[in-house]
């Protein structure tokens, strides 16, 4: 294998050219390199980043964010929709929003807002803390803030305050009672709301998050609820407030067929509500835009059988086809595909500091006259092992191992002899696996044996903190060494973390045909660090990790390209692992800074005569009150 091994072999083995999407590759030095703008000339060697971090005294695990890659993803998604709209001659525009829940870190949100400013790219908030953050950093009067999730009066009031500041805030109704609350509160505050209705489609999603859609979905209004909401708004003289239809069929939708059917059904709802007298303007196709984590380009849960451009074309075409048939104006298209924007920009680097190998014990295996007969038997099985008798000798060795265990339990076998028998057994097993390589048919027991022979690599990180979707949902992520790739990997292993929990392990890995049980790795040499990269980690994993064993947030560096630097890049910010103080401060939002940003917007509204000074101060007081409020819903009567 080593004679034919080269860098293309490494790229193929780890599928880098498929899941990497032009952002990741392996350079001639055998190190993983990152191309944040998909340009080969603008590349960053991950091992140089590791060395820079070590020089700064940082330890591992380490999250590395490529801010230019994040910006490139925002631009790529927007350009895909612009191209699809131009190609179809669609008579409206695309205004996407980033769902803050996918990654609430302040630096990520601010970078997305800045990168999307040309496209009037907005934000989606699903809770009060997220809305508070969105109100502060949202500046573009032409971009949207979409308010999803169940709401109490404080949430609704904050959204209406945003309307007073001149923001395009659309409150999406999740249940019928919210319509009445919004109408009542908006009349009390003298604010004209913009409303959306989340429809509960018949179309059901596909993949791990399929239950987000369908008749039994957690969110959304039934057809009867839609009619009731329409009638109520007309009765209250607020038919003009309804502007948007929204749906969501699940995160990481792998099959484009589901997207097509859902878009057509939602477009029909949009058209019918337009015919009922509402000035419908926006159609929000929700999230679900997938990421090809395994590179298979299939409808498997960790992949997607479509491209971004195909997704955009299908959304545009199917909306246009339905509304044209209904003779309704083309709506502004909104999407909430946050995973596709942020997944690629974040890499988790961990250090493997040791491994547990079967059959590697340093034992003297000479046979003495005093040794039990079982030891002599298994030595003879090993000596006579050939390709022709491999399965027979394997079964004989298994029998000896079982007999040794029984004798040990009865006190008839000493510890040293048991250790020698087990060591030789695993050596025989490894030889049998090697003798079966390349065969057209490999027995299942040999496949299982190969998995059992895998080493356990001890890694300095917590699965529960940094890889929550893998632990909880079985989500697969690309994992591979980030160096030594000029050499062929000589071991296969699973990864175990440093927590005291037996679930703290990774034993499922991406593969083009199926899920692999082990990962090709290099043997760890004593005293030499061995670094592994966990890729496409930017969506959800950054924010959802818990504090299992009190392992908190990991160290983090943010990287920008810069042609003036000798290396072509620089570390712009270092964030030390955080402690718990509040949900916003945990994700780098500062309370004083948030208040200052909102105060600036209030002052501007007062100067432009949109607000009276007293109104402005009341808005600011309500915002500060929201900052100190409870994160969960409050159903007590609020004053």
NURO-460590 format. One record per residue (C-alpha): x, y, z. Coordinates in nm, 2 decimals, m for minus. Layout:
R   east  north     up
R      X      Y      Z
...
END
This chain:
R   east  north     up
R   0.00   0.00   0.00
R   0.28   0.24   0.09
R   0.44   0.21  m0.26
R   0.12   0.33  m0.43
R   0.02   0.58  m0.16
R   0.01   0.95  m0.26
R  m0.18   1.27  m0.18
R  m0.47   1.18  m0.42
R  m0.49   0.85  m0.23
R  m0.54   1.03   0.09
R  m0.80   1.27  m0.06
R  m0.99   0.96  m0.19
R  m0.97   0.76   0.13
R  m1.13   1.04   0.34
R  m1.36   1.17   0.06
R  m1.22   1.52   0.10
R  m1.29   1.61  m0.26
R  m1.66   1.53  m0.21
R  m1.77   1.67   0.13
R  m1.50   1.94   0.11
R  m1.71   2.14  m0.15
R  m1.39   2.31  m0.28
R  m1.32   2.45   0.07
R  m1.09   2.17   0.19
R  m0.81   1.96   0.04
R  m0.47   1.81   0.13
R  m0.14   1.99   0.03
R   0.19   1.84  m0.08
R   0.31   1.84   0.28
R   0.04   1.60   0.38
R  m0.16   1.86   0.58
R  m0.52   1.95   0.54
R  m0.56   2.30   0.39
R  m0.85   2.53   0.38
R  m0.95   2.75   0.09
R  m1.21   3.00   0.24
R  m1.30   3.14  m0.10
R  m1.26   2.81  m0.30
R  m0.95   2.97  m0.46
R  m0.65   2.74  m0.46
R  m0.41   3.03  m0.43
R  m0.57   3.15  m0.11
R  m0.51   2.85   0.12
R  m0.45   2.81   0.49
R  m0.25   2.51   0.62
R  m0.43   2.38   0.93
R  m0.10   2.27   1.09
R   0.03   2.62   1.06
R  m0.28   2.74   1.25
R  m0.21   2.47   1.51
R   0.14   2.59   1.55
R   0.03   2.95   1.58
R  m0.22   2.86   1.84
R   0.04   2.66   2.04
R   0.29   2.96   2.01
R   0.02   3.17   2.17
R  m0.01   2.93   2.46
R  m0.34   2.78   2.36
R  m0.42   2.42   2.44
R  m0.66   2.18   2.26
R  m0.94   2.11   2.18
R  m0.96   2.42   1.95
R  m1.24   2.56   1.73
R  m1.11   2.73   1.42
R  m1.35   2.97   1.24
R  m1.28   3.08   0.89
R  m1.46   3.41   0.86
R  m1.39   3.45   0.49
R  m1.55   3.11   0.43
R  m1.86   3.22   0.62
R  m1.88   3.53   0.41
R  m1.84   3.32   0.09
R  m2.12   3.09   0.19
R  m2.36   3.39   0.24
R  m2.27   3.52  m0.10
R  m2.30   3.18  m0.26
R  m2.65   3.12  m0.13
R  m2.77   3.46  m0.24
R  m2.61   3.44  m0.58
R  m2.78   3.10  m0.64
R  m3.12   3.25  m0.58
R  m3.04   3.56  m0.79
R  m2.93   3.33  m1.07
R  m3.25   3.12  m1.05
R  m3.47   3.42  m1.04
R  m3.31   3.57  m1.35
R  m3.31   3.24  m1.54
R  m3.69   3.19  m1.47
R  m3.77   3.56  m1.52
R  m3.94   3.56  m1.19
R  m4.11   3.89  m1.11
R  m3.98   3.95  m0.76
R  m3.67   3.91  m0.54
R  m3.51   3.68  m0.28
R  m3.46   3.80   0.08
R  m3.31   3.53   0.29
R  m3.27   3.53   0.66
R  m3.02   3.35   0.89
R  m3.18   3.16   1.18
R  m2.98   3.26   1.48
R  m3.05   2.93   1.65
R  m2.82   2.76   1.41
R  m2.53   2.95   1.56
R  m2.59   3.24   1.80
R  m2.23   3.35   1.84
R  m2.21   3.72   1.81
R  m1.91   3.71   1.57
R  m2.09   3.47   1.34
R  m2.41   3.67   1.33
R  m2.24   4.00   1.27
R  m2.02   3.85   0.99
R  m2.33   3.71   0.82
R  m2.51   4.05   0.85
R  m2.22   4.23   0.70
R  m2.17   3.98   0.42
R  m2.54   3.98   0.34
R  m2.59   4.36   0.34
R  m2.57   4.38  m0.04
R  m2.85   4.13  m0.07
R  m3.07   4.27   0.22
R  m3.01   3.94   0.40
R  m3.19   3.94   0.74
R  m3.23   3.74   1.05
R  m3.47   3.48   1.20
R  m3.54   3.47   1.58
R  m3.71   3.18   1.75
R  m3.70   3.31   2.11
R  m3.69   3.63   2.32
R  m3.31   3.62   2.37
R  m3.26   3.57   1.99
R  m3.50   3.86   1.91
R  m3.32   4.09   2.16
R  m2.99   4.01   1.99
R  m3.14   4.06   1.64
R  m3.30   4.40   1.73
R  m2.96   4.53   1.83
R  m2.75   4.42   1.53
R  m3.01   4.45   1.26
R  m2.96   4.78   1.07
R  m3.09   4.74   0.72
R  m3.44   4.87   0.68
R  m3.49   4.66   0.37
R  m3.40   4.33   0.53
R  m3.63   4.11   0.73
R  m3.65   3.99   1.09
R  m3.87   3.68   1.10
R  m4.01   3.60   1.44
R  m4.08   3.23   1.48
R  m4.16   3.01   1.78
R  m4.42   3.02   2.05
R  m4.47   3.37   2.19
R  m4.58   3.54   2.51
R  m4.67   3.91   2.54
R  m4.31   4.02   2.61
R  m4.19   3.85   2.29
R  m4.48   4.01   2.09
R  m4.42   4.35   2.25
R  m4.05   4.34   2.16
R  m4.13   4.26   1.80
R  m4.38   4.55   1.78
R  m4.12   4.78   1.93
R  m3.90   4.68   1.64
R  m4.18   4.79   1.40
R  m4.18   5.13   1.57
R  m3.81   5.15   1.49
R  m3.89   5.11   1.12
R  m3.78   4.75   1.09
R  m3.94   4.49   0.86
R  m4.04   4.25   1.14
R  m4.28   3.98   1.06
R  m4.44   3.79   1.35
R  m4.52   3.44   1.23
R  m4.82   3.29   1.41
R  m4.77   2.94   1.54
R  m5.10   2.89   1.71
R  m5.44   3.06   1.67
R  m5.44   3.23   2.01
R  m5.13   3.43   1.91
R  m5.33   3.62   1.65
R  m5.56   3.76   1.91
R  m5.27   3.86   2.14
R  m5.09   4.03   1.86
R  m5.39   4.22   1.74
R  m5.48   4.33   2.10
R  m5.13   4.44   2.19
R  m5.07   4.62   1.86
R  m5.39   4.83   1.91
R  m5.28   4.92   2.26
R  m4.93   5.02   2.13
R  m5.06   5.19   1.82
R  m4.84   4.98   1.59
R  m4.94   4.82   1.26
R  m4.80   4.47   1.27
R  m4.68   4.25   0.99
R  m4.80   3.90   1.03
R  m4.72   3.56   0.88
R  m4.90   3.23   0.92
R  m4.71   2.91   0.96
R  m4.90   2.64   0.77
R  m4.91   2.28   0.87
R  m4.85   2.10   0.54
R  m4.96   1.75   0.44
R  m4.61   1.70   0.30
R  m4.39   1.53   0.55
R  m4.01   1.57   0.56
R  m3.75   1.30   0.51
R  m3.44   1.23   0.73
R  m3.37   1.27   1.10
R  m3.59   1.58   1.14
R  m3.89   1.45   0.94
R  m4.13   1.51   1.23
R  m4.09   1.88   1.19
R  m4.35   1.86   0.91
R  m4.67   1.67   0.84
R  m5.01   1.68   1.01
R  m4.87   1.60   1.35
R  m4.60   1.86   1.34
R  m4.52   2.05   1.66
R  m4.58   2.39   1.49
R  m4.82   2.54   1.24
R  m5.19   2.61   1.18
R  m5.44   2.37   1.02
R  m5.65   2.47   0.72
R  m5.94   2.55   0.96
R  m5.71   2.76   1.17
R  m5.60   2.96   0.87
R  m5.95   3.04   0.77
R  m6.03   3.14   1.13
R  m5.72   3.36   1.15
R  m5.82   3.53   0.82
R  m6.18   3.59   0.94
R  m6.06   3.73   1.27
R  m5.82   3.98   1.11
R  m6.09   4.10   0.88
R  m6.33   4.14   1.18
R  m6.06   4.35   1.36
R  m5.99   4.56   1.05
R  m5.64   4.42   1.02
R  m5.67   4.22   0.70
R  m5.38   4.42   0.56
R  m5.15   4.30   0.84
R  m5.12   3.94   0.69
R  m4.83   3.94   0.45
R  m4.65   3.61   0.47
R  m4.70   3.23   0.45
R  m4.43   3.01   0.62
R  m4.36   2.64   0.64
R  m4.09   2.41   0.76
R  m4.04   2.04   0.67
R  m3.73   1.98   0.88
R  m3.37   2.05   0.91
R  m3.12   1.88   0.67
R  m3.37   1.76   0.41
R  m3.18   1.51   0.20
R  m3.44   1.45  m0.08
R  m3.52   1.74  m0.32
R  m3.86   1.57  m0.40
R  m3.98   1.66  m0.05
R  m3.87   2.03  m0.10
R  m4.06   2.05  m0.44
R  m4.38   1.91  m0.30
R  m4.37   2.13   0.01
R  m4.31   2.44  m0.19
R  m4.60   2.37  m0.42
R  m4.84   2.31  m0.14
R  m4.73   2.63   0.05
R  m4.75   2.83  m0.27
R  m5.11   2.72  m0.30
R  m5.19   2.84   0.05
R  m5.02   3.17  m0.04
R  m5.24   3.21  m0.35
R  m5.57   3.12  m0.17
R  m5.50   3.37   0.11
R  m5.44   3.63  m0.15
R  m5.78   3.55  m0.30
R  m5.93   3.60   0.04
R  m5.84   3.96   0.04
R  m5.50   3.98   0.21
R  m5.21   4.17   0.05
R  m4.98   3.87   0.06
R  m4.62   3.96  m0.01
R  m4.37   3.70   0.12
R  m4.35   3.32   0.09
R  m4.10   3.18   0.35
R  m3.99   2.82   0.25
R  m3.83   2.77   0.59
R  m3.51   2.58   0.65
R  m3.40   2.23   0.54
R  m3.14   2.32   0.28
R  m2.90   2.03   0.33
R  m2.52   1.99   0.37
R  m2.35   1.69   0.22
R  m2.17   1.57   0.53
R  m2.05   1.23   0.38
R  m2.00   1.34   0.02
R  m2.22   1.06  m0.12
R  m2.47   1.30  m0.29
R  m2.76   1.07  m0.20
R  m3.08   1.09   0.00
R  m2.90   0.94   0.30
R  m2.96   1.13   0.62
R  m2.61   1.28   0.63
R  m2.62   1.38   0.26
R  m2.84   1.55   0.00
R  m2.93   1.44  m0.35
R  m2.93   1.79  m0.49
R  m2.71   2.10  m0.53
R  m2.76   2.45  m0.40
R  m2.83   2.57  m0.75
R  m3.09   2.29  m0.81
R  m3.25   2.38  m0.48
R  m3.28   2.75  m0.57
R  m3.42   2.67  m0.92
R  m3.68   2.43  m0.78
R  m3.80   2.67  m0.52
R  m3.83   2.95  m0.77
R  m3.99   2.74  m1.05
R  m4.25   2.57  m0.83
R  m4.36   2.89  m0.66
R  m4.39   3.06  m1.00
R  m4.58   2.77  m1.15
R  m4.84   2.76  m0.88
R  m4.90   3.14  m0.84
R  m4.91   3.19  m1.21
R  m5.18   2.93  m1.24
R  m5.37   3.11  m0.96
R  m5.31   3.45  m1.13
R  m5.14   3.59  m0.82
R  m4.84   3.82  m0.81
R  m4.50   3.65  m0.75
R  m4.41   3.67  m0.38
R  m4.08   3.78  m0.23
R  m3.90   3.45  m0.16
R  m3.77   3.40   0.19
R  m3.56   3.10   0.31
R  m3.41   3.01   0.64
R  m3.13   2.77   0.53
R  m2.89   2.84   0.81
R  m2.71   2.50   0.81
R  m2.59   2.55   0.46
R  m2.44   2.89   0.54
R  m2.25   2.81   0.86
R  m2.16   2.44   0.86
R  m1.84   2.47   0.66
R  m1.68   2.76   0.83
R  m1.60   2.58   1.16
R  m1.34   2.31   1.23
R  m1.28   2.14   1.56
R  m0.92   2.03   1.62
R  m0.85   1.77   1.89
R  m0.54   1.60   2.00
R  m0.52   1.23   2.03
R  m0.28   1.15   2.32
R  m0.28   0.77   2.32
R  m0.43   0.46   2.19
R  m0.55   0.12   2.32
R  m0.45  m0.17   2.09
R  m0.56  m0.53   2.11
R  m0.28  m0.78   2.10
R  m0.01  m0.52   2.15
R   0.09  m0.61   2.50
R   0.47  m0.65   2.56
R   0.46  m1.01   2.69
R   0.72  m1.29   2.66
R   0.53  m1.56   2.48
R   0.77  m1.85   2.52
R   0.61  m2.18   2.61
R   0.74  m2.34   2.93
R   0.68  m2.70   3.04
R   0.47  m2.56   3.33
R   0.24  m2.36   3.10
R  m0.12  m2.50   3.06
R  m0.20  m2.70   2.75
R  m0.44  m2.43   2.62
R  m0.15  m2.19   2.57
R   0.04  m2.46   2.37
R  m0.28  m2.53   2.17
R  m0.33  m2.16   2.06
R   0.04  m2.12   1.98
R   0.01  m2.42   1.75
R  m0.30  m2.28   1.59
R  m0.11  m1.96   1.52
R   0.19  m2.15   1.38
R  m0.02  m2.35   1.13
R  m0.24  m2.06   1.01
R  m0.27  m2.04   0.63
R  m0.50  m1.88   0.38
R  m0.66  m2.22   0.32
R  m0.74  m2.30   0.69
R  m0.80  m1.94   0.81
R  m1.16  m1.99   0.92
R  m1.10  m2.33   1.07
R  m0.81  m2.20   1.28
R  m1.00  m1.89   1.38
R  m1.28  m2.10   1.51
R  m1.03  m2.32   1.70
R  m0.87  m2.01   1.85
R  m1.21  m1.88   1.96
R  m1.28  m2.21   2.13
R  m0.94  m2.19   2.32
R  m1.02  m1.84   2.43
R  m1.36  m1.93   2.56
R  m1.21  m2.23   2.75
R  m0.95  m2.01   2.90
R  m1.21  m1.77   3.03
R  m1.41  m2.06   3.18
R  m1.10  m2.20   3.35
R  m1.01  m1.85   3.48
R  m1.35  m1.81   3.63
R  m1.31  m2.14   3.81
R  m0.97  m2.04   3.94
R  m0.79  m2.30   3.73
R  m0.59  m2.06   3.51
R  m0.34  m1.81   3.63
R  m0.35  m1.44   3.51
R  m0.03  m1.45   3.31
R  m0.14  m1.75   3.11
R  m0.48  m1.59   3.04
R  m0.30  m1.27   2.92
R  m0.08  m1.47   2.68
R  m0.37  m1.67   2.54
R  m0.57  m1.35   2.47
R  m0.28  m1.17   2.32
R  m0.21  m1.46   2.08
R  m0.58  m1.48   2.00
R  m0.60  m1.12   1.88
R  m0.28  m1.17   1.68
R  m0.45  m1.47   1.51
R  m0.76  m1.26   1.45
R  m0.56  m0.98   1.29
R  m0.39  m1.23   1.06
R  m0.73  m1.38   0.96
R  m0.86  m1.03   0.87
R  m0.55  m0.96   0.66
R  m0.59  m1.30   0.48
R  m0.95  m1.20   0.39
R  m0.86  m0.86   0.24
R  m0.95  m0.83  m0.13
R  m1.18  m1.13  m0.13
R  m1.51  m1.10  m0.32
R  m1.70  m1.23  m0.02
R  m1.59  m1.16   0.33
R  m1.78  m1.35   0.61
R  m1.97  m1.14   0.85
R  m1.78  m1.27   1.14
R  m1.46  m1.15   0.98
R  m1.61  m0.81   0.93
R  m1.71  m0.80   1.29
R  m1.37  m0.91   1.39
R  m1.21  m0.63   1.20
R  m1.42  m0.38   1.39
R  m1.33  m0.54   1.72
R  m0.96  m0.52   1.63
R  m0.99  m0.14   1.59
R  m0.78   0.06   1.83
R  m0.93   0.31   2.07
R  m0.77   0.65   2.02
R  m0.79   0.86   2.34
R  m0.88   1.22   2.24
R  m0.87   1.53   2.46
R  m1.23   1.66   2.41
R  m1.59   1.59   2.51
R  m1.84   1.44   2.27
R  m2.13   1.60   2.47
R  m1.98   1.95   2.44
R  m1.86   1.95   2.08
R  m2.04   1.67   1.89
R  m2.39   1.67   2.04
R  m2.58   1.58   1.72
R  m2.35   1.27   1.67
R  m2.42   1.15   2.03
R  m2.79   1.23   2.04
R  m2.90   1.17   1.68
R  m2.63   0.97   1.51
R  m2.55   1.26   1.27
R  m2.22   1.19   1.08
R  m1.94   1.44   1.04
R  m1.63   1.42   0.83
R  m1.34   1.33   1.07
R  m0.98   1.28   0.96
R  m0.61   1.34   1.06
R  m0.50   1.69   0.96
R  m0.14   1.59   0.91
R   0.09   1.30   0.82
R  m0.13   1.23   0.52
R   0.17   1.19   0.29
R   0.20   0.85   0.47
R  m0.06   0.58   0.45
R  m0.26   0.52   0.77
R  m0.15   0.19   0.93
R  m0.42   0.15   1.19
R  m0.80   0.15   1.22
R  m0.97   0.29   1.52
R  m1.26   0.45   1.70
R  m1.23   0.77   1.91
R  m1.31   0.80   2.28
R  m1.32   1.13   2.48
R  m1.20   1.21   2.83
R  m1.54   1.21   3.00
R  m1.64   0.94   3.24
R  m1.94   0.85   3.03
R  m1.94   0.53   2.82
R  m2.13   0.72   2.55
R  m1.84   0.95   2.51
R  m1.71   0.80   2.19
R  m1.72   0.82   1.81
R  m1.76   0.48   1.64
R  m1.96   0.57   1.32
R  m1.78   0.74   1.03
R  m1.87   0.87   0.69
R  m1.83   0.64   0.38
R  m1.96   0.66   0.02
R  m2.14   0.32   0.03
R  m2.23   0.28   0.40
R  m2.14   0.39   0.75
R  m1.79   0.28   0.86
R  m1.73   0.15   1.21
R  m1.36   0.25   1.22
R  m1.15   0.53   1.09
R  m0.81   0.49   0.91
R  m0.55   0.65   1.14
R  m0.17   0.66   1.19
R   0.00   0.50   1.49
R   0.07   0.75   1.76
R   0.44   0.78   1.83
R   0.53   0.85   2.20
R   0.59   1.22   2.26
R   0.45   1.33   1.92
R   0.11   1.51   1.90
R  m0.14   1.36   1.67
R  m0.42   1.60   1.56
R  m0.76   1.51   1.42
R  m1.01   1.75   1.25
R  m1.38   1.74   1.29
R  m1.52   1.92   0.99
R  m1.85   2.10   0.89
R  m1.91   2.17   1.26
R  m2.05   2.53   1.23
R  m2.42   2.44   1.25
R  m2.57   2.37   1.59
R  m2.27   2.19   1.74
R  m2.11   2.52   1.85
R  m2.41   2.62   2.06
R  m2.59   2.30   2.17
R  m2.32   2.13   2.37
R  m2.39   2.08   2.74
R  m2.16   2.11   3.04
R  m2.12   1.73   3.09
R  m1.86   1.68   3.36
R  m1.82   2.06   3.36
R  m1.62   2.05   3.04
R  m1.72   2.40   2.92
R  m1.69   2.58   2.58
R  m1.36   2.51   2.41
R  m1.09   2.76   2.31
R  m1.16   2.93   1.98
R  m0.97   3.13   1.71
R  m1.11   3.34   1.43
R  m0.91   3.35   1.11
R  m0.92   3.60   0.82
R  m0.73   3.60   0.49
R  m0.49   3.90   0.45
R  m0.25   3.94   0.15
R  m0.03   4.17   0.36
R   0.06   3.89   0.60
R   0.35   3.66   0.51
R   0.13   3.35   0.57
R  m0.16   3.51   0.38
R  m0.39   3.49   0.69
R  m0.40   3.60   1.05
R  m0.58   3.51   1.37
R  m0.82   3.81   1.43
R  m0.96   3.70   1.76
R  m0.89   3.45   2.04
R  m1.18   3.35   2.26
R  m1.09   3.15   2.57
R  m1.33   2.88   2.69
R  m1.62   3.05   2.87
R  m1.79   3.01   3.20
R  m2.17   3.03   3.25
R  m2.32   3.37   3.34
R  m2.62   3.41   3.11
R  m2.74   3.28   2.77
R  m2.63   3.58   2.59
R  m2.30   3.65   2.75
R  m2.21   3.28   2.69
R  m2.22   3.35   2.32
R  m2.02   3.68   2.33
R  m2.32   3.92   2.35
R  m2.25   4.21   2.59
R  m2.55   4.36   2.77
R  m2.41   4.72   2.77
R  m2.32   4.69   2.40
R  m2.67   4.57   2.31
R  m2.83   4.86   2.49
R  m2.59   5.10   2.33
R  m2.68   4.97   1.98
R  m3.05   5.00   2.04
R  m3.02   5.34   2.20
R  m2.84   5.46   1.88
R  m3.14   5.34   1.67
R  m3.39   5.51   1.91
R  m3.20   5.84   1.89
R  m3.19   5.82   1.51
R  m3.57   5.75   1.50
R  m3.63   6.05   1.73
R  m3.41   6.28   1.51
R  m3.60   6.17   1.20
R  m3.94   6.24   1.37
R  m4.05   5.87   1.36
R  m4.07   5.87   1.74
R  m4.13   6.12   2.01
R  m3.87   6.14   2.28
R  m4.10   5.99   2.55
R  m4.19   5.70   2.31
R  m3.82   5.64   2.24
R  m3.74   5.62   2.61
R  m4.03   5.38   2.67
R  m3.90   5.16   2.39
R  m3.55   5.16   2.54
R  m3.69   5.08   2.88
R  m3.89   4.79   2.74
R  m3.58   4.66   2.56
R  m3.37   4.67   2.88
R  m3.65   4.50   3.07
R  m3.65   4.22   2.81
R  m3.28   4.17   2.87
R  m3.34   4.10   3.23
R  m3.65   3.88   3.17
R  m3.70   3.50   3.19
R  m3.58   3.31   2.88
R  m3.89   3.08   2.89
R  m4.24   3.19   2.82
R  m4.42   3.37   3.09
R  m4.80   3.32   3.11
R  m4.86   3.54   3.41
R  m5.05   3.86   3.33
R  m4.80   4.12   3.23
R  m4.83   4.49   3.29
END
